[in-house]
């Protein structure tokens, strides 16, 4: 799969200084971990999963989780399991006869309820298991993490390939200060023991907020909910050096919008959006920007209208790209500090080295904007609005 394939050739040429690269199941783990973008969760009860994927119904979709846990009712579990088996078998059959279609497929995951269900699904899926990138471990704790990983390794052996796990940290003992640091230390060690199987660490903000009866509104980011922000800081501290940490879900969405002009105008002028129907996008963009600033890569989303806003925020700016290149090119010990290419900041080779590596990795995945382009251009969905944007705001 490749990000922003929905853009025409002309628009890609106009927007990107460096175009996004292709990602697939054989992409190295450390790169794939940064490449999930906005991961769309959907209930495994959907009857159109195969058709939705084959028709590319959601043109920006690059990673998807079929949920057998909280997104479905307890009485729907067996039906959802069987539905996934049917849907993935249908998808597998189609891809066998049209292998070129496989190049357009997003990365596929299943969120299971338990390690036991993971093994059950691996057996039920049979040959279709090879379509998956991995499994999501909800409510991952010191009591079940090893069992999840052992089950994952058993399923991987079944497919003769590596299936990845994505643990969700969302249990009470992580939020409560009396137990947090002991639990984080133990979980980290469990994860490090099977590091090659962990794709990223995810944060279950909705469950964590629910423990205290908290729910953030559309104009409040997760970083303004101090109880959760405090935990996010600790999760990044414990796991961010060895793993990719993914951002909290954004719960709000508005009606589907085909007309983006008011949205583009407001953003282009740098102002806050005053139209209530765009409040969810404004909040989502703000929170995603804070994710990136705090070293978080990727985000859980629950609505297809969130895909483009989130992923457009991951594209590297030309200024970042040139800074990263300069830092790595001068990391031979001959220079310690230098002026940036845009002559507006200092670049230090040692403290900025790891940042530069991440920027170049992101540039391979999400691309690099031209100097006068930004996420606004990607969020312009129609050619007419795009043309008006260029004419009104000077290209």
C-alpha positions in Angstrom: 0.0 0.0 0.0 1.0 3.6 -0.5 -0.2 6.7 1.2 -2.3 9.3 -0.7 -2.8 7.1 -3.8 -6.2 8.8 -4.1 -4.5 12.0 -5.3 -4.2 12.3 -9.1 -0.7 12.1 -10.7 -0.8 15.9 -11.3 -1.8 16.7 -7.7 0.9 14.4 -6.3 3.5 16.1 -8.4 2.2 19.5 -7.2 2.0 18.6 -3.5 5.0 16.4 -2.9 8.7 17.3 -3.0 9.3 13.6 -2.3 6.4 11.1 -2.8 5.4 8.5 -0.3 6.9 5.0 -0.8 5.3 1.6 -0.9 4.8 -0.4 2.3 3.9 -4.1 2.5 4.0 -7.1 4.9 7.7 -7.7 4.2 8.6 -4.1 5.1 11.1 -4.2 8.1 9.3 -4.1 11.5 10.9 -0.8 12.6 9.6 0.9 9.4 6.2 -0.8 9.4 5.7 0.3 13.0 5.8 3.9 11.9 3.6 3.3 8.8 0.2 2.5 10.3 -1.1 6.1 10.0 -4.7 6.4 11.0 -5.7 2.9 11.9 -9.5 2.5 11.3 -11.4 0.2 13.8 -14.6 -1.4 12.6 -16.8 -4.1 14.0 -16.1 -7.6 12.8 -19.9 -8.0 12.3 -19.8 -6.0 9.1 -21.1 -8.0 6.2 -19.3 -6.0 3.5 -15.7 -6.3 4.7 -14.3 -8.1 1.6 -16.3 -5.9 -0.8 -15.3 -2.7 1.1 -11.6 -3.6 0.8 -11.7 -4.8 -2.8 -13.6 -1.7 -4.0 -11.4 0.6 -2.0 -14.5 2.2 -0.5 -12.3 4.3 1.8 -9.7 5.7 -0.5 -7.3 6.8 2.3 -7.4 3.5 4.2 -4.0 2.0 4.9 -4.5 0.0 8.1 -7.6 -1.5 9.5 -8.6 -3.4 12.7 -11.5 -5.8 12.6 -12.8 -5.7 16.2 -14.1 -8.8 18.1 -14.0 -6.9 21.4 -15.8 -3.7 22.5 -17.1 -2.8 19.1 -19.5 -5.8 19.2 -22.0 -7.1 21.7 -21.2 -10.1 23.9 -23.9 -12.0 22.2 -22.5 -11.3 18.7 -19.1 -12.9 19.2 -19.6 -16.2 17.5 -21.4 -14.6 14.6 -18.6 -12.0 14.2 -16.0 -14.8 14.2 -17.7 -16.7 11.5 -18.3 -13.5 9.5 -14.6 -12.7 9.6 -13.8 -16.2 8.4 -16.2 -15.9 5.4 -15.1 -12.3 4.6 -11.3 -13.0 4.7 -11.8 -16.3 2.7 -13.6 -14.3 0.0 -10.9 -11.7 0.0 -8.2 -14.3 -0.2 -9.9 -16.0 -3.1 -10.2 -12.7 -5.0 -6.5 -11.8 -4.4 -5.4 -15.2 -5.6 -7.1 -14.6 -9.0 -6.1 -10.9 -9.2 -2.7 -10.6 -7.4 -2.3 -7.1 -8.6 -5.1 -6.1 -6.3 -3.0 -7.1 -3.3 -0.8 -4.1 -3.9 -3.7 -1.8 -2.9 -4.7 -3.7 0.2 -4.3 -2.0 3.6 -2.6 -3.7 6.5 -5.1 -5.9 8.3 -5.4 -6.7 12.0 -7.9 -8.5 14.3 -8.6 -7.3 17.8 -9.4 -10.4 19.8 -10.8 -10.7 23.3 -8.3 -13.1 24.8 -5.2 -15.2 23.9 -7.5 -18.2 23.6 -9.6 -16.4 21.0 -6.5 -15.5 19.1 -5.6 -19.2 18.7 -9.2 -20.0 17.8 -9.2 -17.4 15.0 -5.9 -18.6 13.7 -7.4 -22.1 13.3 -10.7 -20.9 11.9 -9.0 -18.6 9.3 -6.7 -21.3 8.0 -5.0 -20.1 4.8 -6.6 -16.7 5.1 -4.5 -16.0 8.2 -1.7 -15.0 5.8 -3.6 -11.9 4.9 -3.1 -10.5 8.4 -0.4 -8.2 9.6 -1.2 -9.2 13.1 -3.5 -9.1 16.2 -4.4 -6.4 18.7 -4.3 -7.3 22.4 -7.0 -5.3 24.3 -6.6 -4.7 28.1 -3.1 -6.0 27.9 -1.7 -6.5 31.4 1.0 -8.3 33.4 -1.5 -11.1 33.8 -2.2 -11.8 30.1 0.7 -10.2 28.1 2.9 -13.4 28.0 -0.1 -15.5 27.0 -1.0 -13.1 24.2 2.6 -13.3 22.9 2.8 -17.0 23.2 -0.4 -17.4 21.3 0.8 -15.0 18.7 4.1 -16.9 18.2 2.1 -20.1 17.8 -0.1 -18.5 15.1 3.0 -17.1 13.4 4.5 -20.6 13.3 1.2 -21.8 11.7 1.6 -19.3 8.8 5.4 -19.7 8.6 5.7 -15.9 8.8 5.8 -13.2 11.5 2.5 -12.0 12.8 2.8 -8.8 14.9 1.1 -7.9 18.1 -0.2 -4.5 19.2 -0.9 -4.4 22.9 -3.4 -1.8 24.2 -2.5 -0.4 27.6 -5.9 0.4 29.3 -6.1 -1.4 32.6 -6.8 0.3 36.0 -3.4 -0.7 37.5 -1.7 1.5 34.9 -3.7 4.6 35.8 -3.5 4.2 39.6 -0.3 5.7 40.9 0.0 3.0 43.6 0.7 0.3 41.0 1.6 2.2 37.8 5.4 2.1 37.8 5.7 -1.5 39.0 3.2 -2.6 36.2 4.9 -0.5 33.5 8.3 -2.0 34.4 7.0 -5.6 34.3 5.1 -5.0 31.1 8.1 -3.5 29.4 10.3 -6.5 30.3 7.6 -8.9 28.9 7.5 -6.9 25.7 11.3 -6.6 25.4 11.6 -10.4 25.7 9.6 -10.8 22.5 10.4 -7.4 20.9 10.5 -8.7 17.4 6.8 -9.5 17.6 5.6 -6.1 18.9 4.6 -3.7 16.2 3.6 -0.9 18.5 2.2 0.0 21.9 -1.3 1.5 21.8 -3.1 3.6 24.4 -6.7 2.8 25.3 -7.7 6.4 26.3 -11.5 5.7 26.2 -11.3 2.8 28.7 -9.0 4.7 30.9 -11.2 7.8 31.0 -14.2 5.6 31.7 -12.6 4.4 34.9 -13.0 7.9 36.4 -16.2 8.8 34.5 -14.4 11.2 32.2 -15.2 11.9 28.6 -13.5 14.6 26.6 -15.5 16.9 24.3 -14.6 17.7 20.7 -12.8 20.9 21.6 -10.6 19.2 24.3 -7.5 17.1 23.4 -6.4 14.1 25.4 -3.4 16.2 26.5 -5.8 18.5 28.4 -7.2 15.6 30.4 -4.4 15.7 33.0 -5.1 12.3 34.5 -4.6 10.6 31.1 -1.8 12.9 29.9 0.2 12.0 33.0 0.0 8.3 32.1 0.8 9.0 28.4 4.0 10.7 29.5 5.0 7.7 31.5 4.1 5.3 28.7 6.3 7.2 26.3 9.0 7.3 28.9 9.0 3.5 29.5 8.3 2.3 26.0 9.3 5.1 23.6 12.9 4.2 23.5 12.3 0.7 22.3 8.9 0.7 20.7 6.6 2.9 18.7 3.8 4.3 20.8 0.5 5.0 19.0 -2.0 7.8 19.8 -5.3 7.8 21.6 -8.6 7.4 19.7 -10.6 10.5 18.6 -14.2 9.8 19.4 -16.0 12.6 17.6 -17.1 12.9 14.0 -19.4 15.0 11.9 -21.4 14.3 8.8 -19.6 13.2 5.7 -18.4 16.3 3.8 -18.0 16.5 0.0 -17.7 20.2 0.1 -14.5 21.3 1.8 -14.2 25.0 0.7 -15.3 26.6 4.0 -12.9 24.2 5.8 -10.0 25.1 3.5 -10.6 28.8 3.7 -10.6 28.8 7.5 -7.5 26.7 7.8 -5.7 28.6 5.0 -6.2 31.9 7.0 -4.8 30.2 10.1 -8.0 30.8 12.1 -10.1 28.6 14.3 -13.0 26.9 12.6 -16.3 28.6 13.6 -18.6 26.2 11.8 -19.8 23.6 14.2 -19.7 20.8 11.6 -16.0 21.3 11.3 -15.3 21.3 15.1 -14.4 17.6 15.1 -11.8 18.1 12.4 -10.3 21.1 14.2 -9.9 19.1 17.4 -8.6 16.1 15.7 -5.9 18.1 13.8 -4.9 19.8 17.1 -4.6 16.5 19.0 -2.7 14.8 16.1 -0.2 17.7 16.1 0.3 17.2 19.8 0.8 13.5 19.2 3.6 14.2 16.8 5.2 16.8 19.1 5.2 14.3 21.9 6.9 11.5 19.9 3.7 9.5 19.2 3.4 7.8 15.8 0.0 6.7 14.4 -3.5 7.0 15.8 -6.6 4.9 16.3 -9.6 6.3 14.5 -13.2 5.1 14.4 -14.6 7.0 11.4 -13.4 7.1 7.8 -13.5 10.9 7.7 -10.6 10.9 10.2 -8.2 9.1 7.8 -7.1 12.1 5.7 -6.8 14.7 8.5 -4.6 12.4 10.6 -2.4 11.1 7.8 -2.0 14.5 6.2 -0.4 15.6 9.5 2.3 13.0 9.2 3.8 14.2 5.9 7.2 15.7 6.5 7.7 19.4 5.7 10.5 20.3 3.3 12.2 22.3 6.1 12.2 19.2 8.4 13.5 17.1 5.6 16.4 19.4 4.7 17.3 19.8 8.4 17.3 16.0 8.8 19.5 15.4 5.8 22.0 18.1 7.0 22.2 16.6 10.5 22.9 13.1 9.2 25.4 14.3 6.5 27.4 16.2 9.2 27.4 13.4 11.8 30.9 12.3 11.0 32.4 14.3 13.9 33.7 17.2 11.8 30.9 19.5 12.8 28.9 19.8 16.0 26.4 22.6 15.2 25.3 24.3 12.0 22.7 26.8 10.8 19.6 25.2 9.3 18.9 25.3 5.5 16.1 27.8 6.1 18.5 29.9 8.3 16.0 30.0 11.2 17.4 27.5 13.8 20.5 25.7 14.8 20.9 22.0 14.1 23.1 20.0 16.5 24.4 16.6 15.1 24.4 14.7 18.4 21.1 15.7 20.2 19.1 15.9 16.9 20.5 12.7 15.3 17.7 10.4 16.3 15.1 13.0 15.4 16.7 13.2 12.0 16.6 9.4 11.5 12.8 9.4 12.3 12.1 12.3 9.9 13.8 10.5 7.0 11.9 7.3 7.9 8.7 9.3 7.9 9.6 10.9 4.6 10.0 7.5 3.0 6.5 6.5 4.3 4.4 9.7 4.1 6.4 11.8 1.7 7.7 15.4 1.9 5.7 18.5 1.1 6.9 21.1 -1.4 7.8 24.3 0.5 4.5 26.0 -0.3 2.3 23.0 0.4 0.8 21.5 3.6 -1.9 19.2 4.9 -4.5 21.7 3.7 -3.8 20.6 0.1 -4.4 17.0 0.9 -7.7 17.8 2.7 -8.9 19.5 -0.5 -11.0 16.7 -1.9 -12.4 18.0 -5.1 -10.6 19.3 -8.1 -12.8 22.3 -8.2 -12.0 23.2 -4.6 -8.4 22.5 -5.3 -8.3 24.9 -8.2 -10.1 27.6 -6.2 -7.7 27.1 -3.4 -4.7 27.7 -5.7 -6.3 30.8 -7.2 -7.6 32.3 -4.0 -4.6 31.7 -1.8 -1.8 32.2 -4.2 -0.8 28.6 -4.7 
